[in-house]
Amino acid sequence: KRSLFPSLEKMAKPGPILASNTSSLKLADIATALKDPSRLVGIHFFNPVPLLQLVEIVSSERTRPEIAKNAAAFVRQIDKLPLPVKDAPGFLVNRVLGPYMQNAFRMIDEGIKPETLDKAMEAFGMPMGPAELADTVGLDICVAAGKSLAKGATEVPKFLADKVALGQLGKKSGQGIYRWEKGKAVKGEADAYDQRLIDSLIEPYLHEAEAAVKEGIVADAELADGGLIFGTGFAPFRGGPLHYLNDKK
């Protein structure tokens, strides 16, 4: 089988541990370039790296356990928090964020102001809403990650596609969903909203978090809650998405 990563195949000498910071590519696909895929591990940092403590330690079915342990030890040595996750599209954090962000862009396409969505999620307890988060990450990155996670099956929301086509990529270009001045988003007035909007916006996030635990992407609900608090800023006072869901039952 021909490697999907021929350049890696040429440069990867046998022996040393190889670590990838990929946010959505499966290690199993990257490992097709290796004669010994057991030495490949994911060490996935989150932006901005100086501020976010969480690092996902990704193990494929063929990653040697001792290599994953060494990767976690390295992360602890640099004062970060390692979260062991299994190899799957988006791992834990981006898998959960993907449907949440897709849902927000669908709502924008339907006519809801980005400012309204952001204000609703900030009221829920998020450090920033989905529109500001998308601008911060980069709208082109949102498109690429969305396609990778959906394997091309999900259509890019029109609002997002139009912005990227115009080169309005978010904070890094000075214009995205919002105009950015001196590192801050310039927002208009939000419309009124109610609890139904909050519930509708956060529902895909909660569903994916629950599914990731059921599928064993992360060992248990407690680890998922901690990872999503540190990785996405899920409202800490709510105890994490799985705790929040359990309280609602």
Beta strands, then each sheet from edge to edge (+ up, - down):
strand 1: 18-20
strand 2: 40-45
strand 3: 54-59
strand 4: 81-86
strand 5: 179-181
strand 6: 184-186
sheet 1: 1+ 2+ 3- 4-
sheet 2: 5+ 6-
end
